[in-house]
Amino acid sequence: MYLSIRTASVAGATALLFSGALQAQDDSGIDIDQNVLDLFIESRIQQPANHATSEQIDTLRDQLVDIYMLSEQSRADELKKEPRLQAQLELQTRVTLAQAVAQDFVTRNQATAEEMQALYDEQMQEAPPLEYKARHILVDTQGEAQDIIGELEGGADFAELATEKSTGPSGPSGGDLGWFSPDRMVPEFSQAVMALEDGAYTQDSVRTQFGWHVILREDSRESTPPPFESMRDVLKQRVEGQKLQDFLKSLRK
């Protein structure tokens, strides 16, 4: 949630004018607040300012001096009176302040271990109990799919047919989709897989947004939930994000 400064504009310069203590002075005689310079550098290189090379610092300082010089022209005072520019400056200021308040709120209301564990437990309870291993053959028309089902009924090998006829990206590997949980697939596909027995293929073609499928469910097993530690960062973000959303809702009441 950081405001990206992409153009050397009056509005961009205004967004940078938030003070600190140290000053960096250019040969032009213009004093540039060190915090502002650091912010400008970070917005351009997308890294902390102390990662910038001396060449990058010199180049970006020159660009920032240009911004300051333009913003201090007498014409700038006239432009500031234009309603659209006033609105842009107002929006820029409010966005920056809102971002700071949101970050401060999250810092003061960080996710606790108990909150993350509760969310993890909730998600594990909602997770599908089984995952499946399947192959499929994707074609453009229902007629093609039904013809393939006819070939399978005649004893044709599913993987060989998939390699020969499937238009999907898994075709060259015999239609192999590997192991997946139902929520990773579009609903029509998942429902068809779950309705099958292990080792069975669909007797009717299945239509999705991608085309017509013939599906072979090869195997199924109990899904293994990811360990808590592997999800800690995601859980932290979700808990803190929900706290922020709840805070925003309370402000609207």
Backbone hydrogen bonds, N-H to C=O, Kabsch-Sander energy under -0.5 kcal/mol:
donor,donor_aa,acceptor,acceptor_aa,energy
6,R,4,S,-0.7
9,S,7,T,-2.1
13,A,9,S,-2.6
14,T,10,V,-2.5
15,A,11,A,-2.0
16,L,12,G,-0.8
16,L,13,A,-0.9
17,L,13,A,-0.7
17,L,14,T,-1.1
18,F,16,L,-2.6
24,A,32,I,-3.4
26,D,30,I,-1.6
29,G,26,D,-2.2
32,I,24,A,-2.6
33,D,31,D,-0.5
34,Q,22,L,-2.8
37,L,33,D,-2.4
38,D,34,Q,-2.7
39,L,35,N,-2.2
40,F,36,V,-2.5
41,I,37,L,-2.6
42,E,38,D,-2.6
43,S,39,L,-2.0
44,R,40,F,-1.3
45,I,41,I,-2.7
46,Q,42,E,-1.5
51,H,48,P,-2.2
52,A,49,A,-1.8
57,I,53,T,-2.5
58,D,54,S,-2.3
59,T,55,E,-2.4
60,L,56,Q,-2.8
61,R,57,I,-2.5
62,D,58,D,-2.0
63,Q,59,T,-1.9
64,L,60,L,-2.3
65,V,61,R,-2.3
66,D,62,D,-2.0
67,I,63,Q,-1.9
68,Y,64,L,-2.5
69,M,65,V,-3.0
70,L,66,D,-2.6
71,S,67,I,-2.4
72,E,68,Y,-1.2
73,Q,70,L,-1.3
76,A,73,Q,-1.1
77,D,73,Q,-0.8
77,D,74,S,-0.6
78,E,74,S,-1.0
79,L,75,R,-2.4
80,K,76,A,-2.1
81,K,78,E,-1.3
82,E,79,L,-2.0
86,Q,82,E,-2.5
87,A,83,P,-2.3
88,Q,84,R,-2.2
89,L,85,L,-2.7
90,E,86,Q,-2.5
91,L,87,A,-2.8
92,Q,88,Q,-2.9
93,T,89,L,-2.4
94,R,90,E,-2.5
95,V,91,L,-2.9
96,T,92,Q,-2.2
97,L,93,T,-2.5
98,A,94,R,-2.9
99,Q,95,V,-2.4
100,A,96,T,-1.9
101,V,97,L,-2.5
102,A,98,A,-2.7
103,Q,99,Q,-2.5
104,D,100,A,-2.3
105,F,101,V,-2.5
106,V,102,A,-2.4
107,T,103,Q,-2.4
108,R,104,D,-1.9
109,N,105,F,-0.9
109,N,106,V,-0.6
110,Q,107,T,-0.5
116,M,112,T,-2.3
117,Q,113,A,-2.3
118,A,114,E,-2.2
119,L,115,E,-2.0
120,Y,116,M,-2.4
121,D,117,Q,-2.7
122,E,118,A,-2.1
123,Q,119,L,-2.5
124,M,120,Y,-2.4
125,Q,121,D,-1.9
126,E,122,E,-1.4
127,A,123,Q,-0.9
131,E,221,R,-2.6
132,Y,180,F,-3.0
133,K,219,D,-2.6
134,A,178,G,-1.3
135,R,216,L,-2.4
136,H,175,G,-1.4
137,I,214,V,-2.4
139,V,212,W,-2.7
145,A,141,T,-1.7
146,Q,142,Q,-2.6
147,D,143,G,-2.1
148,I,144,E,-1.9
149,I,145,A,-2.1
150,G,146,Q,-1.9
151,E,147,D,-1.9
152,L,148,I,-2.4
153,E,149,I,-2.2
154,G,150,G,-1.1
155,G,152,L,-1.8
156,A,151,E,-2.3
161,L,157,D,-2.2
162,A,158,F,-2.5
163,T,159,A,-2.4
164,E,160,E,-1.9
165,K,161,L,-3.1
166,S,162,A,-1.9
167,T,138,L,-3.1
171,G,168,G,-1.8
173,S,170,S,-1.1
174,G,171,G,-2.1
175,G,170,S,-2.6
176,D,170,S,-0.6
176,D,173,S,-0.9
177,L,134,A,-2.7
180,F,132,Y,-2.2
184,R,181,S,-2.2
185,M,182,P,-1.6
189,F,186,V,-0.6
190,S,186,V,-2.3
191,Q,187,P,-2.9
192,A,188,E,-1.5
193,V,189,F,-2.2
194,M,190,S,-2.7
195,A,191,Q,-1.4
196,L,192,A,-0.6
196,L,193,V,-1.1
199,G,217,R,-3.4
200,A,197,E,-2.1
202,T,215,I,-2.1
206,V,213,H,-2.6
208,T,211,G,-2.6
211,G,208,T,-0.9
212,W,139,V,-2.7
213,H,206,V,-3.1
214,V,137,I,-1.7
216,L,135,R,-2.9
217,R,200,A,-2.6
217,R,215,I,-0.5
218,E,133,K,-2.1
218,E,216,L,-0.8
219,D,133,K,-1.7
221,R,131,E,-2.1
223,S,129,P,-2.1
230,S,227,P,-0.7
231,M,227,P,-0.7
231,M,228,F,-1.4
232,R,229,E,-0.9
235,L,231,M,-3.0
236,K,232,R,-2.6
237,Q,233,D,-2.1
238,R,234,V,-2.3
239,V,235,L,-2.7
240,E,236,K,-2.4
241,G,237,Q,-2.4
242,Q,238,R,-2.2
243,K,239,V,-2.1
244,L,240,E,-2.1
245,Q,241,G,-2.2
246,D,242,Q,-2.6
247,F,243,K,-2.2
248,L,244,L,-2.4
249,K,245,Q,-2.3
250,S,246,D,-2.0
251,L,247,F,-1.5
252,R,248,L,-1.0
252,R,249,K,-0.5
253,K,249,K,-0.6
253,K,250,S,-0.7
